[in-house]
Amino acid sequence: MILNEGDIVEIRGRKATVCYVTKYNEKNYICVSFEEKENVSFELFEYIFENGKLLVTDNLTDIETMAILKVFIQEGMNEYGLPEKLQNIYNKIADKSDK
């Protein structure tokens, strides 16, 4: 079983919408949005399915978090584009994080 963008899941008793899905180092990760009243928050999770149940953890290392965010940002930019001025800034930031 896999998750797809737009899926609605329950995490810790809260409804969440899956915003992004990716793999990193052979592990599955999602970014979800939680909507509560007028506030929207986003969180990253590693996930697996075990016995048909979705199991998640947000106990990610800083390295995992940065790598996953980089994948999500790059995929979003590939799909929606980025103005040239912002692309140059992003490239500089990406270069520094690769070192």
C-alpha positions as CSV (number, residue, x, y, z in Angstrom):
1,M,0.0,0.0,0.0
2,I,1.3,3.5,-0.8
3,L,0.1,7.0,-0.1
4,N,-0.6,9.6,-2.8
5,E,-0.8,13.4,-2.8
6,G,-4.3,14.4,-1.8
7,D,-5.0,11.4,0.3
8,I,-6.7,12.1,3.6
9,V,-5.2,10.1,6.5
10,E,-5.5,10.1,10.3
11,I,-2.4,10.8,12.3
12,R,-2.6,10.8,16.1
13,G,-6.3,11.3,16.0
14,R,-6.1,14.3,13.6
15,K,-7.2,14.4,9.9
16,A,-4.3,15.2,7.6
17,T,-4.0,15.8,3.9
18,V,-1.0,14.3,2.2
19,C,0.8,17.2,0.3
20,Y,4.0,15.4,-0.9
21,V,5.3,11.9,-1.0
22,T,8.9,10.8,-1.6
23,K,11.5,8.1,-0.8
24,Y,14.9,8.9,0.7
25,N,17.4,6.2,1.5
26,E,14.8,3.5,0.9
27,K,12.4,5.0,3.4
28,N,9.0,6.5,2.7
29,Y,8.3,10.1,3.7
30,I,5.2,12.4,3.6
31,C,4.5,16.0,4.2
32,V,1.0,16.5,5.5
33,S,-1.1,19.5,6.3
34,F,-3.3,19.6,9.4
35,E,-6.2,22.1,9.3
36,E,-7.6,23.3,12.5
37,K,-10.1,26.1,12.5
38,E,-8.3,28.9,10.7
39,N,-4.8,27.5,11.1
40,V,-2.9,25.2,8.8
41,S,0.3,23.5,9.8
42,F,2.6,21.2,7.9
43,E,4.6,18.3,9.3
44,L,7.0,15.7,7.9
45,F,6.8,12.0,8.7
46,E,8.5,8.7,7.8
47,Y,5.8,6.1,7.2
48,I,5.2,2.4,6.7
49,F,2.2,0.2,6.4
50,E,2.1,-2.7,8.8
51,N,-0.8,-5.2,8.9
52,G,-2.8,-2.7,6.8
53,K,-2.2,0.1,9.3
54,L,-0.4,3.4,8.6
55,L,2.4,3.9,11.1
56,V,4.3,7.2,11.2
57,T,7.1,8.8,13.1
58,D,8.3,12.4,13.2
59,N,11.5,11.4,14.9
60,L,13.6,12.5,12.0
61,T,17.3,13.6,12.1
62,D,18.2,17.1,10.9
63,I,20.0,15.5,7.9
64,E,16.8,13.5,6.9
65,T,14.7,16.6,7.3
66,M,16.9,18.7,5.2
67,A,17.3,16.1,2.5
68,I,13.5,15.5,2.3
69,L,12.7,19.2,2.2
70,K,15.2,19.6,-0.6
71,V,13.5,16.9,-2.6
72,F,10.1,18.4,-2.0
73,I,11.2,21.9,-2.9
74,Q,13.0,20.7,-6.1
75,E,10.0,18.6,-7.2
76,G,7.7,21.6,-6.6
77,M,10.0,23.9,-8.6
78,N,10.2,21.4,-11.4
79,E,6.4,21.2,-11.6
80,Y,5.6,24.9,-11.0
81,G,8.8,26.8,-11.9
82,L,10.5,29.5,-10.0
83,P,11.3,33.1,-11.1
84,E,14.9,33.5,-12.3
85,K,15.9,35.7,-9.4
86,L,14.6,33.2,-6.8
87,Q,16.2,30.3,-8.8
88,N,19.7,31.9,-8.3
89,I,19.1,32.3,-4.6
90,Y,17.9,28.8,-4.3
91,N,20.9,27.5,-6.2
92,K,23.3,29.2,-3.8
93,I,21.5,27.8,-0.8
94,A,21.4,24.3,-2.3
95,D,25.1,24.5,-3.1
96,K,25.9,25.4,0.5
97,S,23.7,22.5,1.9
98,D,25.5,20.0,-0.3
99,K,28.8,20.8,1.3
